Each structure stands twice: as structure tokens, then as C-alpha cells.
């Protein structure tokens, strides 16, 4: 029991330190995590409303963009928070890396999920429900987005340690993902060759599942939750194996977790 309490104590301390270092020094603190997606959806809705008469689905630009950006933000925030688990650990603190990953996982998933739900709930309250809604499909899409973020976070944990150049490359790649994941468009509106290429992106499937659950009558043929789950399993397993290979679990940490 003492060993278990010791492990949880370290996790709690790392969580508090992470919250203080990330949000306490910024005016507004954690509030910006909620305001940033709201401003993004408002700007996207206003900008596209000047160009298009109606969104690709439904009648509300805000709901269309919130359904895409909320899920993408859930994935991106989880992946970024989890992938940088080693960033603030000093050399002596490396013996606590299992606790650091768990602490960042708890913070990242809780914050990302609350932001996504707040954004989606606020937009639905403002615009109204578009019609028949599949609640189970929404839950499944959010769970898959969370799982994809955790899986890629595991992979980034290892790649950031093995290949330092991957950090700036990932910054570019994450911006590219925003453009090719269906946040701003529907894959069905693109040429068939482009559709086939984009179907290898798991985020396309997740966003399509959420929009299929929100908009009655929208049923993309390519959507596959199994493909997303399999991709997450392969990515997380490979990332965990590489992380343990690069940073073996310290003996003290194994004792703390063995209670």
C-alpha cells in the first residue's frame, strides 16, 4: 500500500507542477484553453459565410466547423500534451518518467475532453440540434479521437528522444493534419483519387463518424472505426516499445508500481 501511495503521490505532484508551469504564469490561465477554440470557430464561420451560401452540411457554419475542430482539437491537445512528457524532466527526474507520462495523460485527456464537450455543447445550445442525433456515435468518435491522440503521443514520446529533428517536423505535420483531416471540407466533395489518399488518415474517419452522428442522412461509405482502432493499437504499441527501449523503466519506479 505504501508503494502504491508513493507512486500516486509522485503523479499528483507532477500534475500540480505541470498545471502551474503551463497555465499559472499566463494572464487568464487555463481560461485560454476554452477561449481559443471558440474564437477559431467564430472566425471560420464568419470567413466562410462571406464566401459560401451554406456549409457543406446543414445550415449552420458554426456547428459544421465546431464538429470538425472540436474533435481535431481533442486529438491534437492529447497528442501534444502526452508527447512532451519528457520535456520538463531534468536528468535526475528521469527516474520518474512513468509517473510523468501518467500525470500528463491525466491532465491532457481531462482538459482536452472538457474543452471539446464545452465547445460542442455551447454551439449546439446556440444553434440548436440539427435533427436526429446518434449519441452513441458521438461518444465513439470522441473516444477514438482520444485514443488516436494517446497513441500518437506515445509515438512522439519515443521519436522526440530518438530523433530531435522530429520535434520541428511534427510542428509542421500537425498543421498539415488540420488541412487534410476534413475540418474545413467533406471528402465526398473531392476527386476520387484524393479521397482514396485521404482515407488512409484515421482522423478523416473520426470526423466523418461524428458528422454522421450529428447530421441525419450523411453516411460516408469509407468510414471505418475498425481501421482507426487498429491504427491506434499499432501506433501506441510501437511507441510504448520504443519509449521503454530508449528509457527503461527505473527499478525504483517498478517498485512503486508493484504494490
C-alpha positions as CSV (number, residue, x, y, z in Angstrom):
1,X,0.0,0.0,0.0
2,X,2.8,2.4,0.9
3,X,4.5,1.7,-2.5
4,X,1.2,2.4,-4.3
5,X,0.7,5.6,-2.3
6,X,4.2,6.7,-3.2
7,X,3.6,6.2,-6.9
8,X,0.3,8.2,-6.8
9,X,1.9,10.9,-4.7
10,X,4.6,11.5,-7.3
11,X,1.9,11.6,-10.0
12,X,-0.1,14.2,-8.1
13,X,3.0,16.4,-7.5
14,X,3.9,16.2,-11.2
15,X,0.3,17.1,-12.2
16,X,0.4,20.2,-9.9
17,X,3.8,21.3,-11.2
18,X,2.6,20.9,-14.8
19,X,-0.5,23.0,-14.2
20,X,1.5,25.7,-12.5
21,X,4.2,25.8,-15.2
22,X,1.8,25.7,-18.1
23,X,-1.1,28.0,-17.0
24,X,-0.3,29.9,-13.8
25,X,2.2,32.2,-15.5
26,X,-0.2,33.3,-18.3
27,X,-2.8,36.0,-17.8
28,X,-6.1,34.3,-17.9
29,X,-4.5,30.9,-17.2
30,X,-6.5,27.8,-18.2
31,X,-9.3,30.0,-19.5
32,X,-7.5,30.4,-22.8
33,X,-7.8,26.7,-23.4
34,X,-11.5,27.3,-23.7
35,X,-11.5,30.7,-25.5
36,X,-9.1,29.7,-28.3
37,X,-11.4,27.1,-29.9
38,X,-14.4,29.5,-29.6
39,X,-12.5,32.3,-31.4
40,X,-11.3,29.8,-34.0
41,X,-14.9,28.5,-34.8
42,X,-16.3,32.1,-34.8
43,X,-13.6,33.3,-37.3
44,X,-14.0,30.2,-39.5
45,X,-17.8,30.6,-39.5
46,X,-17.6,34.3,-40.3
47,X,-15.0,33.9,-43.0
48,X,-16.7,31.1,-44.9
49,X,-20.1,32.7,-44.6
50,X,-18.7,35.5,-46.7
51,X,-17.7,33.1,-49.4
52,X,-20.3,30.3,-49.3
53,X,-24.1,30.5,-49.1
54,X,-24.3,27.4,-46.9
55,X,-22.0,25.0,-45.2
56,X,-21.2,21.6,-46.7
57,X,-23.7,20.0,-44.2
58,X,-26.7,21.5,-42.6
59,X,-27.4,25.2,-42.3
60,X,-25.1,26.3,-39.5
61,X,-21.4,27.1,-40.3
62,X,-20.7,27.2,-36.5
63,X,-22.0,23.7,-36.0
64,X,-20.2,22.3,-39.0
65,X,-16.8,23.8,-38.0
66,X,-17.3,23.0,-34.3
67,X,-18.0,19.3,-35.1
68,X,-14.7,19.1,-37.0
69,X,-12.4,21.4,-35.0
70,X,-13.6,20.1,-31.6
71,X,-12.6,16.5,-32.5
72,X,-9.4,17.6,-34.1
73,X,-8.5,19.7,-31.0
74,X,-9.2,16.8,-28.7
75,X,-6.7,14.7,-30.7
76,X,-4.1,17.4,-31.1
77,X,-4.2,18.5,-27.4
78,X,-3.9,15.0,-26.2
79,X,-1.1,14.1,-28.6
80,X,0.9,17.3,-27.8
81,X,0.5,17.1,-24.0
82,X,1.3,13.4,-23.9
83,X,4.2,13.6,-26.4
84,X,6.0,16.2,-24.4
85,X,6.0,14.2,-21.2
86,X,9.9,14.2,-21.1
87,X,10.3,17.8,-22.0
88,X,10.4,19.3,-18.5
89,X,12.1,16.3,-16.7
90,X,15.7,17.0,-15.6
91,X,18.3,14.3,-15.7
92,X,17.6,13.3,-12.1
93,X,13.9,13.4,-12.8
94,X,14.2,10.7,-15.5
95,X,13.6,8.1,-12.8
96,X,10.1,9.4,-12.6
97,X,9.2,9.2,-16.3
98,X,6.4,6.6,-15.8
99,X,4.7,9.0,-13.4
100,X,5.4,11.9,-15.7
101,X,3.6,10.2,-18.6
102,X,0.7,9.2,-16.4
103,X,0.4,12.8,-15.0
104,X,0.5,14.3,-18.4
105,X,-2.0,11.8,-19.6
106,X,-4.5,12.7,-16.8
107,X,-4.1,16.4,-17.4
108,X,-4.2,16.3,-21.2
109,X,-7.2,13.9,-21.6
110,X,-9.2,15.7,-18.9
111,X,-8.6,19.2,-20.3
112,X,-9.0,18.2,-23.9
113,X,-12.2,16.3,-23.3
114,X,-13.7,19.2,-21.3
115,X,-12.8,21.8,-23.9
116,X,-14.3,19.6,-26.7
117,X,-17.5,19.0,-24.8
118,X,-17.8,22.7,-23.8
119,X,-17.3,23.8,-27.4
120,X,-19.8,21.3,-28.8
121,X,-22.3,21.8,-26.1
122,X,-22.1,25.6,-26.5
123,X,-22.6,25.5,-30.2
124,X,-25.5,23.1,-30.0
125,X,-27.1,25.3,-27.4
126,X,-26.7,28.4,-29.6
127,X,-27.6,26.9,-33.0
128,X,-29.9,24.0,-31.9
129,X,-29.8,20.3,-32.7
130,X,-29.7,19.7,-36.5
131,X,-32.1,16.7,-36.3
132,X,-31.9,13.1,-35.2
133,X,-28.6,12.7,-33.2
134,X,-26.8,9.4,-32.6
135,X,-25.4,9.9,-29.1
136,X,-23.5,6.6,-29.2
137,X,-21.8,7.6,-32.4
138,X,-20.7,10.9,-30.8
139,X,-19.3,9.1,-27.8
140,X,-17.5,6.6,-30.1
141,X,-16.0,9.4,-32.2
142,X,-14.7,11.2,-29.1
143,X,-13.3,8.0,-27.7
144,X,-11.5,7.3,-31.0
145,X,-10.1,10.8,-31.1
146,X,-8.8,10.5,-27.6
147,X,-7.3,7.1,-28.4
148,X,-5.6,8.4,-31.5
149,X,-4.1,11.3,-29.5
150,X,-2.8,9.0,-26.8
151,X,-1.4,6.6,-29.5
152,X,0.4,9.3,-31.3
153,X,1.6,10.8,-28.1
154,X,3.3,7.5,-27.2
155,X,5.0,7.5,-30.6
156,X,6.1,11.1,-30.2
157,X,7.5,10.4,-26.8
158,X,9.9,7.9,-28.4
159,X,10.6,9.9,-31.6
160,X,11.4,13.1,-29.7
161,X,14.0,11.2,-27.8
162,X,15.4,9.3,-30.7
163,X,15.2,12.0,-33.4
164,X,15.4,15.5,-32.0
165,X,14.7,16.8,-35.5
166,X,11.3,15.2,-35.3
167,X,10.1,17.9,-33.0
168,X,10.1,20.8,-35.6
169,X,9.0,18.3,-38.3
170,X,6.0,17.3,-36.1
171,X,5.1,21.0,-35.7
172,X,4.8,21.3,-39.4
173,X,3.0,17.9,-39.8
174,X,0.4,18.8,-37.1
175,X,-0.5,22.0,-39.1
176,X,-0.8,19.9,-42.3
177,X,-3.1,17.5,-40.5
178,X,-5.5,20.3,-39.8
179,X,-5.8,20.9,-43.5
180,X,-6.2,17.3,-44.6
181,X,-8.4,15.8,-41.9
182,X,-11.8,17.2,-43.1
183,X,-12.2,20.0,-40.6
184,X,-13.0,22.5,-43.4
185,X,-14.5,20.2,-46.0
186,X,-16.2,16.9,-46.8
187,X,-14.1,14.2,-48.5
188,X,-17.0,13.4,-50.8
189,X,-16.6,16.8,-52.5
190,X,-13.1,16.0,-53.6
191,X,-11.9,13.9,-56.6
192,X,-11.9,10.2,-56.1
193,X,-8.1,9.9,-56.2
194,X,-7.8,12.5,-53.5
195,X,-10.5,10.7,-51.5
196,X,-8.6,7.4,-51.7
197,X,-5.4,9.1,-50.4
198,X,-7.2,10.9,-47.5
199,X,-8.9,7.7,-46.4
200,X,-5.6,6.5,-45.0
201,X,-5.8,9.3,-42.5
202,X,-7.6,8.0,-39.4
203,X,-8.8,11.5,-38.5
204,X,-10.9,11.6,-41.6
205,X,-12.8,8.5,-40.3
206,X,-13.2,10.0,-36.9
207,X,-14.6,13.3,-38.1
208,X,-16.9,11.6,-40.6
209,X,-18.2,9.4,-37.8
210,X,-19.0,12.4,-35.6
211,X,-20.7,14.3,-38.5
212,X,-22.6,11.1,-39.5
213,X,-23.9,11.0,-35.9
214,X,-24.9,14.7,-36.0
215,X,-26.4,15.0,-39.5
216,X,-29.2,12.7,-40.4
217,X,-28.7,11.3,-43.9
218,X,-24.9,11.8,-44.1
219,X,-23.4,8.4,-44.5
220,X,-19.9,8.2,-45.9
221,X,-19.1,4.8,-47.3
222,X,-15.4,4.8,-46.4
223,X,-15.9,5.4,-42.6
224,X,-14.3,2.6,-40.6
225,X,-13.9,2.6,-36.8
226,X,-12.0,-0.7,-37.0
227,X,-9.3,1.0,-39.1
228,X,-9.0,3.8,-36.6
229,X,-8.8,1.4,-33.6
230,X,-6.2,-0.8,-35.4
231,X,-4.1,2.2,-36.3
232,X,-4.2,3.4,-32.6
233,X,-3.2,-0.1,-31.4
234,X,-0.2,-0.3,-33.8
235,X,0.9,3.2,-33.1
236,X,0.6,3.0,-29.3
237,X,2.3,-0.4,-29.1
238,X,5.2,0.7,-31.2
239,X,5.5,4.0,-29.3
240,X,5.4,2.3,-25.9
241,X,8.0,-0.3,-27.0
242,X,10.3,2.4,-28.4
243,X,9.8,4.6,-25.2
244,X,10.8,1.7,-22.9
245,X,13.7,0.9,-25.2
246,X,15.0,4.4,-25.0
247,X,14.1,5.0,-21.4
248,X,14.0,1.7,-19.4
249,X,11.6,1.8,-16.5
250,X,13.8,2.6,-13.4
251,X,13.9,0.0,-10.7
252,X,12.5,2.4,-8.1
253,X,9.5,3.2,-10.4
254,X,8.9,-0.6,-10.9
255,X,8.9,-1.0,-7.1
256,X,6.4,1.9,-6.7
257,X,4.1,0.4,-9.3
258,X,4.3,-3.2,-8.0
259,X,2.1,-2.8,-4.9
